[in-house]
Amino acid sequence: MRIALVIHSKTGNTLSVAEKAKESLLKRGHEVTIFPLSPLNPDASKVSEVKLSSMPEVKGFDALILGAPVWGFQLSPVMQYFINNTVMPPSMAVYVFVTQYFPFAFLGGNNAIRGYEKLLSVKKQKAKKAYVIGWSNQKKREKSIGFFLTDLPSFLP
Ligand SMILES: Cc1cc2nc3c(=O)[nH]c(=O)nc-3n(C[C@H](O)[C@H](O)[C@H](O)COP(=O)(O)O)c2cc1C
């Protein structure tokens, strides 16, 4: 299966999870590409201010994994911009995750996942699975990443 990971990561946490996912999916025989989103103004705090150096083309992939940080209890504006400006065929299976500082999903992650759901519904899409990974507590972080890596492949079409 052809899998695209579209990732926004300012300080590297989300990208490090994506790289682990890539490694694990490659081992399962999938074809995997990571597309890091590179904003021209990395500190833009509103989706209306975001400018990307290029937009990944996800048409032709069977599955799309979106990963981004939580910013101010919301999905990062860069990921919001990407979803708003991307055509997603209904046949594509979509999965989402966020990383956040706090160890509890109610401190931003859950709301960011609702952000994904809202934007994807405009595209007539729905995430098959959603994951929140808290960063500050190492033990919890490793457990969440481990769960993400083993759970997601079982939901691939
Ligand atoms: C502007 C900004 C706002 C943030 N807001 C939150 C927040 O509301 N809740 C939270 O748990 N972490 C928050 N964080 C922390 C990041 O979500 C967390 O460090 C994340 O793992 C960073 O991912 P990255 O390294 O891929 O950029 C914020 C970070 C930034 C830069």
The ligand as an SDF file (V2000), in Angstrom:
LIG
                    3D

 31 33  0  0  0  0  0  0  0  0999 V2000
    2.9450   28.1970   19.9520 C   0  0  0  0  0  0  0  0  0  0  0  0
    2.8810   26.9050   20.7140 C   0  0  0  0  0  0  0  0  0  0  0  0
    1.7190   26.5780   21.4170 C   0  0  0  0  0  0  0  0  0  0  0  0
    1.6440   25.3610   22.1360 C   0  0  0  0  0  0  0  0  0  0  0  0
    0.4830   25.0220   22.7840 N   0  0  0  0  0  0  0  0  0  0  0  0
    0.3840   23.8320   23.4490 C   0  0  0  0  0  0  0  0  0  0  0  0
   -0.8400   23.4340   24.1170 C   0  0  0  0  0  0  0  0  0  0  0  0
   -1.8670   24.1010   24.0710 O   0  0  0  0  0  0  0  0  0  0  0  0
   -0.8480   22.2360   24.8050 N   0  0  0  0  0  0  0  0  0  0  0  0
    0.2640   21.4320   24.8800 C   0  0  0  0  0  0  0  0  0  0  0  0
    0.2120   20.3770   25.5350 O   0  0  0  0  0  0  0  0  0  0  0  0
    1.4200   21.7610   24.2340 N   0  0  0  0  0  0  0  0  0  0  0  0
    1.5020   22.9450   23.5210 C   0  0  0  0  0  0  0  0  0  0  0  0
    2.6720   23.2810   22.8630 N   0  0  0  0  0  0  0  0  0  0  0  0
    3.7810   22.3220   22.8720 C   0  0  0  0  0  0  0  0  0  0  0  0
    3.8340   21.4920   21.5880 C   0  0  0  0  0  0  0  0  0  0  0  0
    2.5470   21.0410   21.1880 O   0  0  0  0  0  0  0  0  0  0  0  0
    4.7090   20.2350   21.7680 C   0  0  0  0  0  0  0  0  0  0  0  0
    5.9620   20.5850   22.2640 O   0  0  0  0  0  0  0  0  0  0  0  0
    4.8200   19.4620   20.4630 C   0  0  0  0  0  0  0  0  0  0  0  0
    5.2710   18.1480   20.7270 O   0  0  0  0  0  0  0  0  0  0  0  0
    5.7870   20.1410   19.5040 C   0  0  0  0  0  0  0  0  0  0  0  0
    5.8450   19.4060   18.3120 O   0  0  0  0  0  0  0  0  0  0  0  0
    7.0110   19.6340   17.2500 P   0  0  0  0  0  0  0  0  0  0  0  0
    8.3170   19.4140   17.9710 O   0  0  0  0  0  0  0  0  0  0  0  0
    6.7650   18.6000   16.2160 O   0  0  0  0  0  0  0  0  0  0  0  0
    6.8910   21.0330   16.7340 O   0  0  0  0  0  0  0  0  0  0  0  0
    2.7630   24.4720   22.1400 C   0  0  0  0  0  0  0  0  0  0  0  0
    3.9340   24.8260   21.4460 C   0  0  0  0  0  0  0  0  0  0  0  0
    3.9930   26.0110   20.7340 C   0  0  0  0  0  0  0  0  0  0  0  0
    5.2520   26.3670   19.9700 C   0  0  0  0  0  0  0  0  0  0  0  0
  1  2  1  0
  2  3  1  0
  2 30  2  0
  3  4  2  0
  4  5  1  0
  4 28  1  0
  5  6  2  0
  6  7  1  0
  6 13  1  0
  7  8  2  0
  7  9  1  0
  9 10  1  0
 10 11  2  0
 10 12  1  0
 12 13  2  0
 13 14  1  0
 14 15  1  0
 14 28  1  0
 15 16  1  0
 16 17  1  0
 16 18  1  0
 18 19  1  0
 18 20  1  0
 20 21  1  0
 20 22  1  0
 22 23  1  0
 23 24  1  0
 24 25  2  0
 24 26  1  0
 24 27  1  0
 28 29  2  0
 29 30  1  0
 30 31  1  0
M  END
$$$$
